[in-house]
Amino acid sequence: MNSEKKKRLERSGWTAGGAADFLRLSPEEAKFIELKLALDAAMKELRVKRGLTQTALASRLGSSRPRVAKMKAGDSTVSIDLLIRPLLTIGVGSADIARWIQRTETTRAA
């Protein structure tokens, strides 16, 4: 949002902020969500690059397509380890995972 629009809204009594402000997330909670979203984005991007459907990935994981869909949707029941496991399964190394995580730091700093 540009600064003029933000000032105009604030003069009208509105509060401008991000999702973390709206949801009253602590900095740690916001960072955790950003991390999960980054891992989810990595999984989807790499799955598509490798030509894998959700069903094919689920088969490789010994899981179900609905579970993979929950991973993709950022479902709150999906843990970090369940987001990392598919990445390892499709051949991503720990250095690649670290780069995806580092992107959250770079994006937030921008």
Buried (B, 14 or more C-beta within 10 A) or exposed (E): EEEEEBEEEEEEEEEEEEEBEEEEBEEEEBBEBBBBEBBBBBBBEBBEEEEBEBEBBBBEBEBEBEBBEBBBEBEEEBEEEBBBBBBEBBEBEEEBBEBBBEBBEEEEEE
